[in-house]
Amino acid sequence: MTDYYRNKIHHDEIIATFDDILIVPGYTNFNPSEVAIKSKLGKYDFNLPIISAAMDTVTEIEMAIKMALFGGLGVIHRNCSYEKQLEMVRIVKRARSFVIDDVATISPNDPIAKAKYMMENYNISGLVVINDTKKVCGILTKRDIPFTEDHLKKGTVKEFMTKQVISISPGASREDALNRLFESRKEKLPIIDEKGFLRGLITKKDLAPEFPFASIDEDGHLVCGLALSPKFPETIQAQSMLKEIDKYVDIFFIDVADFYKKADIEGTIKLMNLLESEFVLGNIGTYEAAEHLISKCDFNAEKFIGLKVGMGSGSICTTSIQTGVGAPTLYATAQVADAITDYNPKISLVADGGFKNPGDLPKAFTAGADFIMSGHFFAGCTESPGYIDTIQGRKVKVYRGMGSKEARTSGYVSDRYTEGSKVLPEGVSDYVPFVGDLSGVIASLREGLMNSMIYAGAKNIQAMKKAKIGIVSPVGQRETRIHDLIGAQWRI
Ligand code: XMP
């Protein structure tokens, strides 16, 4: 049995967490530009190993889109109906794609005035021209629309369209499309199959590498995560709704406070049989729980791609206060990382919650994490749901635990905690400072992580897992924070 990660925090019984440890500096034999923070979850390689939490004050449409554009992942919460979840994941999936499936078309015999009307009213800059047999016969862009009243009144599309259509075959890569657009100096590239039928459209605008690190699927759509209850829905109607949702989701996150439970495991097995997408299961906090889930349960092996860990350490959590049980994120990470090493190293580990400073992220990776998930860092961003309020002149946003009484009134997350528990909240609702756009927060988290890796001498996340950790003495904890300054007492 591996005890590598547990030995790093010295003693199995010490439930150590971020402030208890520091990463020991290592030898650095590479340039800062060589540091890579890529990490793997199921079939995707993410350029940013950071995930926004499945909470209703953290991740809805805007956050999910931005997280994916920056190379990470947003997990949309489950404190709402399946209908609302479907609406959200659909928008995220369609938000950015270099292939437009829903192409605007027109007939060659249509009046040119109709083309002008379509372009102006639907905000499109070009139309693909399709003949009676549904084959592509031309392309018409804004530049082809005539200026003169006479032409506009009497002209038809075929008189103004470009007949020599520069196109590309279905399945072409982003690079092929970029080359074709560059060679032809065109802005639009219809995708036409060998029989002449239109299969989609690629535009130069959508290919622009504005977000070169975005998390995208095989079709160029953003990768989307969604939280689910482990309870299997019994009605056919709910099951078909879930199947519809499944079309737009890449990774489902089973979202309960404690997943090491027979009923939740059985429900999840059924969900995995019903749905196509991959699954991350959680939360758990111990070696034994991970060992049980990986080696003794009947989960579909292809779809079981990750474990999410940490119990009671979130900034809005009161589980440990209310129940006396907890597995803080660093401790849970080390525990589960060892079980993954022993039973199935292909499973990725998501360390969830409890991160207060950028420096806590690298500590989680050193304890065996592949990804970190946070609500705390993102709840105060422009992209999180909710309004900006002002308290004593400071801009703030609401951040609430999914176990808070405020979040539970909707009824959707009551099964996130102990079944049947009605009066005991396991989270709070409060304010966090408004911190502006997500881009700024991501930039400091990314930089904190990369600089940490340079100090530790780790070129990538796998190397970071091998970096040494030391327990900091109470005196050391004081010394490694700001100290002995006039204002310092207020900042600690
Ligand atoms: P942070 O530290 O980022 O933690 O605020 C976010 C994680 O906390 C979990 N979560 C809760 N845990 N009671 C809990 O015990 C709650 O009300 C609650 N709400 C969220 C969740 O795993 C999230 O990702």
Residues whose N, C-alpha, C, O or C-beta is under 5 A from the ligand:
A	BS01	XMP	A53 A54 G312 S313 G314 S315 I316 C317 T318 T319 D352 G353 G354 F355 M373 S374 G375 H376 F377 R400 G401 M402 G403 S404 E426 G427 V428
